[in-house]
């Protein structure tokens, strides 16, 4: 399935091999990766690129390359992914985003995530989409709230990929279902 989504200012598109430089630059930025366990070197970004491409092939969606329509520049990624770890809310599809610092605070994450949710509910027919982040990532959970996603503290969880006691292990879970999406 070939997926290209557009919004007013953005194109969410399939990854290409020549996107590695942009992805590597994004994932090597300590500020961008502040709420993740570590920055990624070029090899780690190449591995991530392969996983994103494989997810698209297997599921028909992924965290797509996020490109500005006016410049064609890749500014990050946004999209959908099947949650790949065990947790009480799994199986689930999540929405997520990661943008280069020069593009923070301009509404790109919100615009792209809205388009991803539209695809999830109207084209994939999903009943629910989740999102999650660490409590300290106010930018990210702020986007979740502006999307109309809701957090129930009873759903918060410890990320199983991180060891007990790790400062990034606690996560907040947000949800939105198709009916809430339609009501917006």
MODELLER restraints for C-alpha pairs under 7 A, 6 or more apart:
rsr = mdl.restraints
at = mdl.atoms
rsr.add(forms.Gaussian(group=physical.xy_distance, feature=features.Distance(at['CA:1:A'], at['CA:60:A']), mean=5.67, stdev=0.5))
rsr.add(forms.Gaussian(group=physical.xy_distance, feature=features.Distance(at['CA:3:A'], at['CA:13:A']), mean=6.34, stdev=0.5))
rsr.add(forms.Gaussian(group=physical.xy_distance, feature=features.Distance(at['CA:3:A'], at['CA:14:A']), mean=6.54, stdev=0.5))
rsr.add(forms.Gaussian(group=physical.xy_distance, feature=features.Distance(at['CA:4:A'], at['CA:11:A']), mean=6.94, stdev=0.5))
rsr.add(forms.Gaussian(group=physical.xy_distance, feature=features.Distance(at['CA:4:A'], at['CA:12:A']), mean=5.68, stdev=0.5))
rsr.add(forms.Gaussian(group=physical.xy_distance, feature=features.Distance(at['CA:4:A'], at['CA:13:A']), mean=4.52, stdev=0.5))
rsr.add(forms.Gaussian(group=physical.xy_distance, feature=features.Distance(at['CA:4:A'], at['CA:14:A']), mean=6.73, stdev=0.5))
rsr.add(forms.Gaussian(group=physical.xy_distance, feature=features.Distance(at['CA:5:A'], at['CA:11:A']), mean=5.78, stdev=0.5))
rsr.add(forms.Gaussian(group=physical.xy_distance, feature=features.Distance(at['CA:5:A'], at['CA:12:A']), mean=4.95, stdev=0.5))
rsr.add(forms.Gaussian(group=physical.xy_distance, feature=features.Distance(at['CA:5:A'], at['CA:13:A']), mean=6.41, stdev=0.5))
rsr.add(forms.Gaussian(group=physical.xy_distance, feature=features.Distance(at['CA:6:A'], at['CA:12:A']), mean=6.09, stdev=0.5))
rsr.add(forms.Gaussian(group=physical.xy_distance, feature=features.Distance(at['CA:7:A'], at['CA:115:A']), mean=6.64, stdev=0.5))
rsr.add(forms.Gaussian(group=physical.xy_distance, feature=features.Distance(at['CA:9:A'], at['CA:68:A']), mean=6.02, stdev=0.5))
rsr.add(forms.Gaussian(group=physical.xy_distance, feature=features.Distance(at['CA:9:A'], at['CA:69:A']), mean=5.46, stdev=0.5))
rsr.add(forms.Gaussian(group=physical.xy_distance, feature=features.Distance(at['CA:10:A'], at['CA:66:A']), mean=6.80, stdev=0.5))
rsr.add(forms.Gaussian(group=physical.xy_distance, feature=features.Distance(at['CA:10:A'], at['CA:67:A']), mean=5.66, stdev=0.5))
rsr.add(forms.Gaussian(group=physical.xy_distance, feature=features.Distance(at['CA:10:A'], at['CA:68:A']), mean=4.69, stdev=0.5))
rsr.add(forms.Gaussian(group=physical.xy_distance, feature=features.Distance(at['CA:10:A'], at['CA:69:A']), mean=5.05, stdev=0.5))
rsr.add(forms.Gaussian(group=physical.xy_distance, feature=features.Distance(at['CA:11:A'], at['CA:66:A']), mean=5.91, stdev=0.5))
rsr.add(forms.Gaussian(group=physical.xy_distance, feature=features.Distance(at['CA:11:A'], at['CA:67:A']), mean=5.06, stdev=0.5))
rsr.add(forms.Gaussian(group=physical.xy_distance, feature=features.Distance(at['CA:11:A'], at['CA:68:A']), mean=6.25, stdev=0.5))
rsr.add(forms.Gaussian(group=physical.xy_distance, feature=features.Distance(at['CA:11:A'], at['CA:69:A']), mean=6.04, stdev=0.5))
rsr.add(forms.Gaussian(group=physical.xy_distance, feature=features.Distance(at['CA:12:A'], at['CA:64:A']), mean=5.48, stdev=0.5))
rsr.add(forms.Gaussian(group=physical.xy_distance, feature=features.Distance(at['CA:12:A'], at['CA:65:A']), mean=5.64, stdev=0.5))
rsr.add(forms.Gaussian(group=physical.xy_distance, feature=features.Distance(at['CA:12:A'], at['CA:66:A']), mean=4.81, stdev=0.5))
rsr.add(forms.Gaussian(group=physical.xy_distance, feature=features.Distance(at['CA:12:A'], at['CA:67:A']), mean=6.36, stdev=0.5))
rsr.add(forms.Gaussian(group=physical.xy_distance, feature=features.Distance(at['CA:13:A'], at['CA:64:A']), mean=5.33, stdev=0.5))
rsr.add(forms.Gaussian(group=physical.xy_distance, feature=features.Distance(at['CA:13:A'], at['CA:65:A']), mean=5.33, stdev=0.5))
rsr.add(forms.Gaussian(group=physical.xy_distance, feature=features.Distance(at['CA:13:A'], at['CA:66:A']), mean=6.67, stdev=0.5))
rsr.add(forms.Gaussian(group=physical.xy_distance, feature=features.Distance(at['CA:14:A'], at['CA:64:A']), mean=5.64, stdev=0.5))
rsr.add(forms.Gaussian(group=physical.xy_distance, feature=features.Distance(at['CA:14:A'], at['CA:65:A']), mean=6.16, stdev=0.5))
rsr.add(forms.Gaussian(group=physical.xy_distance, feature=features.Distance(at['CA:15:A'], at['CA:53:A']), mean=6.41, stdev=0.5))
rsr.add(forms.Gaussian(group=physical.xy_distance, feature=features.Distance(at['CA:15:A'], at['CA:64:A']), mean=6.47, stdev=0.5))
rsr.add(forms.Gaussian(group=physical.xy_distance, feature=features.Distance(at['CA:15:A'], at['CA:65:A']), mean=5.60, stdev=0.5))
rsr.add(forms.Gaussian(group=physical.xy_distance, feature=features.Distance(at['CA:20:A'], at['CA:46:A']), mean=6.43, stdev=0.5))
rsr.add(forms.Gaussian(group=physical.xy_distance, feature=features.Distance(at['CA:22:A'], at['CA:74:A']), mean=6.48, stdev=0.5))
rsr.add(forms.Gaussian(group=physical.xy_distance, feature=features.Distance(at['CA:23:A'], at['CA:45:A']), mean=6.38, stdev=0.5))
rsr.add(forms.Gaussian(group=physical.xy_distance, feature=features.Distance(at['CA:24:A'], at['CA:41:A']), mean=6.84, stdev=0.5))
rsr.add(forms.Gaussian(group=physical.xy_distance, feature=features.Distance(at['CA:24:A'], at['CA:42:A']), mean=5.37, stdev=0.5))
rsr.add(forms.Gaussian(group=physical.xy_distance, feature=features.Distance(at['CA:24:A'], at['CA:45:A']), mean=5.15, stdev=0.5))
rsr.add(forms.Gaussian(group=physical.xy_distance, feature=features.Distance(at['CA:26:A'], at['CA:32:A']), mean=6.96, stdev=0.5))
rsr.add(forms.Gaussian(group=physical.xy_distance, feature=features.Distance(at['CA:26:A'], at['CA:76:A']), mean=6.83, stdev=0.5))
rsr.add(forms.Gaussian(group=physical.xy_distance, feature=features.Distance(at['CA:26:A'], at['CA:100:A']), mean=5.60, stdev=0.5))
rsr.add(forms.Gaussian(group=physical.xy_distance, feature=features.Distance(at['CA:27:A'], at['CA:33:A']), mean=6.47, stdev=0.5))
rsr.add(forms.Gaussian(group=physical.xy_distance, feature=features.Distance(at['CA:27:A'], at['CA:39:A']), mean=5.76, stdev=0.5))
rsr.add(forms.Gaussian(group=physical.xy_distance, feature=features.Distance(at['CA:27:A'], at['CA:40:A']), mean=5.32, stdev=0.5))
rsr.add(forms.Gaussian(group=physical.xy_distance, feature=features.Distance(at['CA:27:A'], at['CA:45:A']), mean=6.72, stdev=0.5))
rsr.add(forms.Gaussian(group=physical.xy_distance, feature=features.Distance(at['CA:28:A'], at['CA:39:A']), mean=5.04, stdev=0.5))
rsr.add(forms.Gaussian(group=physical.xy_distance, feature=features.Distance(at['CA:28:A'], at['CA:40:A']), mean=5.27, stdev=0.5))
rsr.add(forms.Gaussian(group=physical.xy_distance, feature=features.Distance(at['CA:28:A'], at['CA:41:A']), mean=6.09, stdev=0.5))
rsr.add(forms.Gaussian(group=physical.xy_distance, feature=features.Distance(at['CA:29:A'], at['CA:39:A']), mean=6.69, stdev=0.5))
rsr.add(forms.Gaussian(group=physical.xy_distance, feature=features.Distance(at['CA:30:A'], at['CA:39:A']), mean=6.14, stdev=0.5))
rsr.add(forms.Gaussian(group=physical.xy_distance, feature=features.Distance(at['CA:32:A'], at['CA:100:A']), mean=6.67, stdev=0.5))
rsr.add(forms.Gaussian(group=physical.xy_distance, feature=features.Distance(at['CA:32:A'], at['CA:101:A']), mean=6.61, stdev=0.5))
rsr.add(forms.Gaussian(group=physical.xy_distance, feature=features.Distance(at['CA:33:A'], at['CA:39:A']), mean=5.69, stdev=0.5))
rsr.add(forms.Gaussian(group=physical.xy_distance, feature=features.Distance(at['CA:35:A'], at['CA:134:A']), mean=6.83, stdev=0.5))
rsr.add(forms.Gaussian(group=physical.xy_distance, feature=features.Distance(at['CA:35:A'], at['CA:137:A']), mean=6.58, stdev=0.5))
rsr.add(forms.Gaussian(group=physical.xy_distance, feature=features.Distance(at['CA:35:A'], at['CA:168:A']), mean=6.95, stdev=0.5))
rsr.add(forms.Gaussian(group=physical.xy_distance, feature=features.Distance(at['CA:52:A'], at['CA:62:A']), mean=5.98, stdev=0.5))
rsr.add(forms.Gaussian(group=physical.xy_distance, feature=features.Distance(at['CA:52:A'], at['CA:63:A']), mean=6.54, stdev=0.5))
rsr.add(forms.Gaussian(group=physical.xy_distance, feature=features.Distance(at['CA:55:A'], at['CA:61:A']), mean=6.80, stdev=0.5))
rsr.add(forms.Gaussian(group=physical.xy_distance, feature=features.Distance(at['CA:55:A'], at['CA:62:A']), mean=5.75, stdev=0.5))
rsr.add(forms.Gaussian(group=physical.xy_distance, feature=features.Distance(at['CA:56:A'], at['CA:62:A']), mean=5.00, stdev=0.5))
rsr.add(forms.Gaussian(group=physical.xy_distance, feature=features.Distance(at['CA:61:A'], at['CA:80:A']), mean=6.18, stdev=0.5))
rsr.add(forms.Gaussian(group=physical.xy_distance, feature=features.Distance(at['CA:61:A'], at['CA:81:A']), mean=6.86, stdev=0.5))
rsr.add(forms.Gaussian(group=physical.xy_distance, feature=features.Distance(at['CA:62:A'], at['CA:79:A']), mean=5.74, stdev=0.5))
rsr.add(forms.Gaussian(group=physical.xy_distance, feature=features.Distance(at['CA:62:A'], at['CA:80:A']), mean=5.00, stdev=0.5))
rsr.add(forms.Gaussian(group=physical.xy_distance, feature=features.Distance(at['CA:62:A'], at['CA:81:A']), mean=5.17, stdev=0.5))
rsr.add(forms.Gaussian(group=physical.xy_distance, feature=features.Distance(at['CA:63:A'], at['CA:77:A']), mean=5.79, stdev=0.5))
rsr.add(forms.Gaussian(group=physical.xy_distance, feature=features.Distance(at['CA:63:A'], at['CA:78:A']), mean=4.91, stdev=0.5))
rsr.add(forms.Gaussian(group=physical.xy_distance, feature=features.Distance(at['CA:63:A'], at['CA:79:A']), mean=4.00, stdev=0.5))
rsr.add(forms.Gaussian(group=physical.xy_distance, feature=features.Distance(at['CA:63:A'], at['CA:80:A']), mean=5.28, stdev=0.5))
rsr.add(forms.Gaussian(group=physical.xy_distance, feature=features.Distance(at['CA:63:A'], at['CA:81:A']), mean=6.40, stdev=0.5))
rsr.add(forms.Gaussian(group=physical.xy_distance, feature=features.Distance(at['CA:64:A'], at['CA:77:A']), mean=5.40, stdev=0.5))
rsr.add(forms.Gaussian(group=physical.xy_distance, feature=features.Distance(at['CA:64:A'], at['CA:78:A']), mean=5.51, stdev=0.5))
rsr.add(forms.Gaussian(group=physical.xy_distance, feature=features.Distance(at['CA:64:A'], at['CA:79:A']), mean=5.49, stdev=0.5))
rsr.add(forms.Gaussian(group=physical.xy_distance, feature=features.Distance(at['CA:65:A'], at['CA:74:A']), mean=6.55, stdev=0.5))
rsr.add(forms.Gaussian(group=physical.xy_distance, feature=features.Distance(at['CA:65:A'], at['CA:76:A']), mean=6.24, stdev=0.5))
rsr.add(forms.Gaussian(group=physical.xy_distance, feature=features.Distance(at['CA:65:A'], at['CA:77:A']), mean=4.64, stdev=0.5))
rsr.add(forms.Gaussian(group=physical.xy_distance, feature=features.Distance(at['CA:65:A'], at['CA:78:A']), mean=6.81, stdev=0.5))
rsr.add(forms.Gaussian(group=physical.xy_distance, feature=features.Distance(at['CA:66:A'], at['CA:74:A']), mean=5.53, stdev=0.5))
rsr.add(forms.Gaussian(group=physical.xy_distance, feature=features.Distance(at['CA:66:A'], at['CA:75:A']), mean=5.78, stdev=0.5))
rsr.add(forms.Gaussian(group=physical.xy_distance, feature=features.Distance(at['CA:66:A'], at['CA:76:A']), mean=5.21, stdev=0.5))
rsr.add(forms.Gaussian(group=physical.xy_distance, feature=features.Distance(at['CA:66:A'], at['CA:77:A']), mean=4.64, stdev=0.5))
rsr.add(forms.Gaussian(group=physical.xy_distance, feature=features.Distance(at['CA:66:A'], at['CA:78:A']), mean=6.20, stdev=0.5))
rsr.add(forms.Gaussian(group=physical.xy_distance, feature=features.Distance(at['CA:67:A'], at['CA:73:A']), mean=5.33, stdev=0.5))
rsr.add(forms.Gaussian(group=physical.xy_distance, feature=features.Distance(at['CA:67:A'], at['CA:74:A']), mean=4.27, stdev=0.5))
rsr.add(forms.Gaussian(group=physical.xy_distance, feature=features.Distance(at['CA:67:A'], at['CA:75:A']), mean=5.79, stdev=0.5))
rsr.add(forms.Gaussian(group=physical.xy_distance, feature=features.Distance(at['CA:68:A'], at['CA:74:A']), mean=6.62, stdev=0.5))
rsr.add(forms.Gaussian(group=physical.xy_distance, feature=features.Distance(at['CA:75:A'], at['CA:99:A']), mean=5.80, stdev=0.5))
rsr.add(forms.Gaussian(group=physical.xy_distance, feature=features.Distance(at['CA:75:A'], at['CA:100:A']), mean=5.62, stdev=0.5))
rsr.add(forms.Gaussian(group=physical.xy_distance, feature=features.Distance(at['CA:76:A'], at['CA:98:A']), mean=5.45, stdev=0.5))
rsr.add(forms.Gaussian(group=physical.xy_distance, feature=features.Distance(at['CA:76:A'], at['CA:99:A']), mean=4.21, stdev=0.5))
rsr.add(forms.Gaussian(group=physical.xy_distance, feature=features.Distance(at['CA:76:A'], at['CA:100:A']), mean=5.77, stdev=0.5))
rsr.add(forms.Gaussian(group=physical.xy_distance, feature=features.Distance(at['CA:77:A'], at['CA:97:A']), mean=5.48, stdev=0.5))
rsr.add(forms.Gaussian(group=physical.xy_distance, feature=features.Distance(at['CA:77:A'], at['CA:98:A']), mean=5.40, stdev=0.5))
rsr.add(forms.Gaussian(group=physical.xy_distance, feature=features.Distance(at['CA:77:A'], at['CA:99:A']), mean=6.39, stdev=0.5))
rsr.add(forms.Gaussian(group=physical.xy_distance, feature=features.Distance(at['CA:78:A'], at['CA:96:A']), mean=5.63, stdev=0.5))
rsr.add(forms.Gaussian(group=physical.xy_distance, feature=features.Distance(at['CA:78:A'], at['CA:97:A']), mean=4.17, stdev=0.5))
rsr.add(forms.Gaussian(group=physical.xy_distance, feature=features.Distance(at['CA:78:A'], at['CA:98:A']), mean=6.58, stdev=0.5))
rsr.add(forms.Gaussian(group=physical.xy_distance, feature=features.Distance(at['CA:78:A'], at['CA:112:A']), mean=6.26, stdev=0.5))
rsr.add(forms.Gaussian(group=physical.xy_distance, feature=features.Distance(at['CA:78:A'], at['CA:113:A']), mean=6.38, stdev=0.5))
rsr.add(forms.Gaussian(group=physical.xy_distance, feature=features.Distance(at['CA:79:A'], at['CA:95:A']), mean=5.54, stdev=0.5))
rsr.add(forms.Gaussian(group=physical.xy_distance, feature=features.Distance(at['CA:79:A'], at['CA:96:A']), mean=5.84, stdev=0.5))
rsr.add(forms.Gaussian(group=physical.xy_distance, feature=features.Distance(at['CA:79:A'], at['CA:97:A']), mean=6.73, stdev=0.5))
rsr.add(forms.Gaussian(group=physical.xy_distance, feature=features.Distance(at['CA:79:A'], at['CA:113:A']), mean=6.53, stdev=0.5))
rsr.add(forms.Gaussian(group=physical.xy_distance, feature=features.Distance(at['CA:79:A'], at['CA:116:A']), mean=5.30, stdev=0.5))
rsr.add(forms.Gaussian(group=physical.xy_distance, feature=features.Distance(at['CA:80:A'], at['CA:93:A']), mean=6.51, stdev=0.5))
rsr.add(forms.Gaussian(group=physical.xy_distance, feature=features.Distance(at['CA:80:A'], at['CA:94:A']), mean=5.51, stdev=0.5))
rsr.add(forms.Gaussian(group=physical.xy_distance, feature=features.Distance(at['CA:80:A'], at['CA:95:A']), mean=4.51, stdev=0.5))
rsr.add(forms.Gaussian(group=physical.xy_distance, feature=features.Distance(at['CA:80:A'], at['CA:96:A']), mean=6.47, stdev=0.5))
rsr.add(forms.Gaussian(group=physical.xy_distance, feature=features.Distance(at['CA:80:A'], at['CA:116:A']), mean=6.72, stdev=0.5))
rsr.add(forms.Gaussian(group=physical.xy_distance, feature=features.Distance(at['CA:81:A'], at['CA:93:A']), mean=5.45, stdev=0.5))
rsr.add(forms.Gaussian(group=physical.xy_distance, feature=features.Distance(at['CA:81:A'], at['CA:94:A']), mean=5.39, stdev=0.5))
rsr.add(forms.Gaussian(group=physical.xy_distance, feature=features.Distance(at['CA:81:A'], at['CA:95:A']), mean=6.57, stdev=0.5))
rsr.add(forms.Gaussian(group=physical.xy_distance, feature=features.Distance(at['CA:82:A'], at['CA:92:A']), mean=5.94, stdev=0.5))
rsr.add(forms.Gaussian(group=physical.xy_distance, feature=features.Distance(at['CA:82:A'], at['CA:93:A']), mean=4.39, stdev=0.5))
rsr.add(forms.Gaussian(group=physical.xy_distance, feature=features.Distance(at['CA:82:A'], at['CA:94:A']), mean=6.21, stdev=0.5))
rsr.add(forms.Gaussian(group=physical.xy_distance, feature=features.Distance(at['CA:83:A'], at['CA:90:A']), mean=6.75, stdev=0.5))
rsr.add(forms.Gaussian(group=physical.xy_distance, feature=features.Distance(at['CA:83:A'], at['CA:91:A']), mean=6.74, stdev=0.5))
rsr.add(forms.Gaussian(group=physical.xy_distance, feature=features.Distance(at['CA:83:A'], at['CA:92:A']), mean=5.70, stdev=0.5))
rsr.add(forms.Gaussian(group=physical.xy_distance, feature=features.Distance(at['CA:83:A'], at['CA:93:A']), mean=5.77, stdev=0.5))
rsr.add(forms.Gaussian(group=physical.xy_distance, feature=features.Distance(at['CA:83:A'], at['CA:94:A']), mean=6.31, stdev=0.5))
rsr.add(forms.Gaussian(group=physical.xy_distance, feature=features.Distance(at['CA:92:A'], at['CA:129:A']), mean=6.87, stdev=0.5))
rsr.add(forms.Gaussian(group=physical.xy_distance, feature=features.Distance(at['CA:92:A'], at['CA:130:A']), mean=6.94, stdev=0.5))
rsr.add(forms.Gaussian(group=physical.xy_distance, feature=features.Distance(at['CA:93:A'], at['CA:129:A']), mean=5.39, stdev=0.5))
rsr.add(forms.Gaussian(group=physical.xy_distance, feature=features.Distance(at['CA:93:A'], at['CA:130:A']), mean=6.23, stdev=0.5))
rsr.add(forms.Gaussian(group=physical.xy_distance, feature=features.Distance(at['CA:94:A'], at['CA:129:A']), mean=5.41, stdev=0.5))
rsr.add(forms.Gaussian(group=physical.xy_distance, feature=features.Distance(at['CA:94:A'], at['CA:130:A']), mean=4.57, stdev=0.5))
rsr.add(forms.Gaussian(group=physical.xy_distance, feature=features.Distance(at['CA:94:A'], at['CA:131:A']), mean=5.13, stdev=0.5))
rsr.add(forms.Gaussian(group=physical.xy_distance, feature=features.Distance(at['CA:95:A'], at['CA:113:A']), mean=6.95, stdev=0.5))
rsr.add(forms.Gaussian(group=physical.xy_distance, feature=features.Distance(at['CA:95:A'], at['CA:129:A']), mean=6.71, stdev=0.5))
rsr.add(forms.Gaussian(group=physical.xy_distance, feature=features.Distance(at['CA:95:A'], at['CA:130:A']), mean=6.34, stdev=0.5))
rsr.add(forms.Gaussian(group=physical.xy_distance, feature=features.Distance(at['CA:95:A'], at['CA:131:A']), mean=5.48, stdev=0.5))
rsr.add(forms.Gaussian(group=physical.xy_distance, feature=features.Distance(at['CA:96:A'], at['CA:131:A']), mean=6.51, stdev=0.5))
rsr.add(forms.Gaussian(group=physical.xy_distance, feature=features.Distance(at['CA:97:A'], at['CA:109:A']), mean=6.38, stdev=0.5))
rsr.add(forms.Gaussian(group=physical.xy_distance, feature=features.Distance(at['CA:110:A'], at['CA:143:A']), mean=5.89, stdev=0.5))
rsr.add(forms.Gaussian(group=physical.xy_distance, feature=features.Distance(at['CA:114:A'], at['CA:147:A']), mean=6.75, stdev=0.5))
rsr.add(forms.Gaussian(group=physical.xy_distance, feature=features.Distance(at['CA:120:A'], at['CA:126:A']), mean=5.70, stdev=0.5))
rsr.add(forms.Gaussian(group=physical.xy_distance, feature=features.Distance(at['CA:121:A'], at['CA:127:A']), mean=6.86, stdev=0.5))
rsr.add(forms.Gaussian(group=physical.xy_distance, feature=features.Distance(at['CA:121:A'], at['CA:178:A']), mean=5.90, stdev=0.5))
rsr.add(forms.Gaussian(group=physical.xy_distance, feature=features.Distance(at['CA:127:A'], at['CA:177:A']), mean=5.60, stdev=0.5))
rsr.add(forms.Gaussian(group=physical.xy_distance, feature=features.Distance(at['CA:127:A'], at['CA:178:A']), mean=5.30, stdev=0.5))
rsr.add(forms.Gaussian(group=physical.xy_distance, feature=features.Distance(at['CA:128:A'], at['CA:175:A']), mean=6.98, stdev=0.5))
rsr.add(forms.Gaussian(group=physical.xy_distance, feature=features.Distance(at['CA:128:A'], at['CA:176:A']), mean=5.70, stdev=0.5))
rsr.add(forms.Gaussian(group=physical.xy_distance, feature=features.Distance(at['CA:128:A'], at['CA:177:A']), mean=4.09, stdev=0.5))
rsr.add(forms.Gaussian(group=physical.xy_distance, feature=features.Distance(at['CA:128:A'], at['CA:178:A']), mean=6.00, stdev=0.5))
rsr.add(forms.Gaussian(group=physical.xy_distance, feature=features.Distance(at['CA:129:A'], at['CA:175:A']), mean=5.90, stdev=0.5))
rsr.add(forms.Gaussian(group=physical.xy_distance, feature=features.Distance(at['CA:129:A'], at['CA:176:A']), mean=5.58, stdev=0.5))
rsr.add(forms.Gaussian(group=physical.xy_distance, feature=features.Distance(at['CA:129:A'], at['CA:177:A']), mean=6.34, stdev=0.5))
rsr.add(forms.Gaussian(group=physical.xy_distance, feature=features.Distance(at['CA:130:A'], at['CA:173:A']), mean=6.95, stdev=0.5))
rsr.add(forms.Gaussian(group=physical.xy_distance, feature=features.Distance(at['CA:130:A'], at['CA:174:A']), mean=5.55, stdev=0.5))
rsr.add(forms.Gaussian(group=physical.xy_distance, feature=features.Distance(at['CA:130:A'], at['CA:175:A']), mean=4.41, stdev=0.5))
rsr.add(forms.Gaussian(group=physical.xy_distance, feature=features.Distance(at['CA:130:A'], at['CA:176:A']), mean=6.44, stdev=0.5))
rsr.add(forms.Gaussian(group=physical.xy_distance, feature=features.Distance(at['CA:131:A'], at['CA:173:A']), mean=5.95, stdev=0.5))
rsr.add(forms.Gaussian(group=physical.xy_distance, feature=features.Distance(at['CA:131:A'], at['CA:174:A']), mean=5.15, stdev=0.5))
rsr.add(forms.Gaussian(group=physical.xy_distance, feature=features.Distance(at['CA:131:A'], at['CA:175:A']), mean=6.43, stdev=0.5))
rsr.add(forms.Gaussian(group=physical.xy_distance, feature=features.Distance(at['CA:132:A'], at['CA:171:A']), mean=6.33, stdev=0.5))
rsr.add(forms.Gaussian(group=physical.xy_distance, feature=features.Distance(at['CA:132:A'], at['CA:172:A']), mean=5.45, stdev=0.5))
rsr.add(forms.Gaussian(group=physical.xy_distance, feature=features.Distance(at['CA:132:A'], at['CA:173:A']), mean=4.52, stdev=0.5))
rsr.add(forms.Gaussian(group=physical.xy_distance, feature=features.Distance(at['CA:132:A'], at['CA:174:A']), mean=5.95, stdev=0.5))
rsr.add(forms.Gaussian(group=physical.xy_distance, feature=features.Distance(at['CA:133:A'], at['CA:140:A']), mean=6.93, stdev=0.5))
rsr.add(forms.Gaussian(group=physical.xy_distance, feature=features.Distance(at['CA:133:A'], at['CA:141:A']), mean=6.81, stdev=0.5))
rsr.add(forms.Gaussian(group=physical.xy_distance, feature=features.Distance(at['CA:133:A'], at['CA:171:A']), mean=5.28, stdev=0.5))
rsr.add(forms.Gaussian(group=physical.xy_distance, feature=features.Distance(at['CA:133:A'], at['CA:172:A']), mean=5.60, stdev=0.5))
rsr.add(forms.Gaussian(group=physical.xy_distance, feature=features.Distance(at['CA:134:A'], at['CA:168:A']), mean=6.13, stdev=0.5))
rsr.add(forms.Gaussian(group=physical.xy_distance, feature=features.Distance(at['CA:134:A'], at['CA:170:A']), mean=6.06, stdev=0.5))
rsr.add(forms.Gaussian(group=physical.xy_distance, feature=features.Distance(at['CA:134:A'], at['CA:171:A']), mean=4.47, stdev=0.5))
rsr.add(forms.Gaussian(group=physical.xy_distance, feature=features.Distance(at['CA:134:A'], at['CA:172:A']), mean=6.03, stdev=0.5))
rsr.add(forms.Gaussian(group=physical.xy_distance, feature=features.Distance(at['CA:135:A'], at['CA:171:A']), mean=6.27, stdev=0.5))
rsr.add(forms.Gaussian(group=physical.xy_distance, feature=features.Distance(at['CA:135:A'], at['CA:172:A']), mean=6.19, stdev=0.5))
rsr.add(forms.Gaussian(group=physical.xy_distance, feature=features.Distance(at['CA:144:A'], at['CA:174:A']), mean=6.97, stdev=0.5))
rsr.add(forms.Gaussian(group=physical.xy_distance, feature=features.Distance(at['CA:148:A'], at['CA:176:A']), mean=6.89, stdev=0.5))
rsr.add(forms.Gaussian(group=physical.xy_distance, feature=features.Distance(at['CA:149:A'], at['CA:174:A']), mean=5.63, stdev=0.5))
rsr.add(forms.Gaussian(group=physical.xy_distance, feature=features.Distance(at['CA:149:A'], at['CA:175:A']), mean=5.06, stdev=0.5))
rsr.add(forms.Gaussian(group=physical.xy_distance, feature=features.Distance(at['CA:149:A'], at['CA:176:A']), mean=4.75, stdev=0.5))
rsr.add(forms.Gaussian(group=physical.xy_distance, feature=features.Distance(at['CA:150:A'], at['CA:174:A']), mean=5.06, stdev=0.5))
rsr.add(forms.Gaussian(group=physical.xy_distance, feature=features.Distance(at['CA:150:A'], at['CA:175:A']), mean=5.31, stdev=0.5))
rsr.add(forms.Gaussian(group=physical.xy_distance, feature=features.Distance(at['CA:150:A'], at['CA:176:A']), mean=6.49, stdev=0.5))
rsr.add(forms.Gaussian(group=physical.xy_distance, feature=features.Distance(at['CA:151:A'], at['CA:173:A']), mean=5.91, stdev=0.5))
rsr.add(forms.Gaussian(group=physical.xy_distance, feature=features.Distance(at['CA:151:A'], at['CA:174:A']), mean=4.43, stdev=0.5))
rsr.add(forms.Gaussian(group=physical.xy_distance, feature=features.Distance(at['CA:151:A'], at['CA:175:A']), mean=6.53, stdev=0.5))
rsr.add(forms.Gaussian(group=physical.xy_distance, feature=features.Distance(at['CA:155:A'], at['CA:173:A']), mean=5.96, stdev=0.5))
rsr.add(forms.Gaussian(group=physical.xy_distance, feature=features.Distance(at['CA:156:A'], at['CA:171:A']), mean=5.78, stdev=0.5))
rsr.add(forms.Gaussian(group=physical.xy_distance, feature=features.Distance(at['CA:156:A'], at['CA:172:A']), mean=4.61, stdev=0.5))
rsr.add(forms.Gaussian(group=physical.xy_distance, feature=features.Distance(at['CA:156:A'], at['CA:173:A']), mean=5.28, stdev=0.5))
rsr.add(forms.Gaussian(group=physical.xy_distance, feature=features.Distance(at['CA:157:A'], at['CA:170:A']), mean=5.99, stdev=0.5))
rsr.add(forms.Gaussian(group=physical.xy_distance, feature=features.Distance(at['CA:157:A'], at['CA:171:A']), mean=5.35, stdev=0.5))
rsr.add(forms.Gaussian(group=physical.xy_distance, feature=features.Distance(at['CA:157:A'], at['CA:172:A']), mean=6.60, stdev=0.5))
rsr.add(forms.Gaussian(group=physical.xy_distance, feature=features.Distance(at['CA:158:A'], at['CA:169:A']), mean=5.14, stdev=0.5))
rsr.add(forms.Gaussian(group=physical.xy_distance, feature=features.Distance(at['CA:158:A'], at['CA:170:A']), mean=4.59, stdev=0.5))
rsr.add(forms.Gaussian(group=physical.xy_distance, feature=features.Distance(at['CA:158:A'], at['CA:171:A']), mean=5.87, stdev=0.5))
rsr.add(forms.Gaussian(group=physical.xy_distance, feature=features.Distance(at['CA:159:A'], at['CA:169:A']), mean=4.93, stdev=0.5))
rsr.add(forms.Gaussian(group=physical.xy_distance, feature=features.Distance(at['CA:159:A'], at['CA:170:A']), mean=6.30, stdev=0.5))
rsr.add(forms.Gaussian(group=physical.xy_distance, feature=features.Distance(at['CA:159:A'], at['CA:171:A']), mean=6.47, stdev=0.5))
rsr.add(forms.Gaussian(group=physical.xy_distance, feature=features.Distance(at['CA:162:A'], at['CA:169:A']), mean=5.67, stdev=0.5))
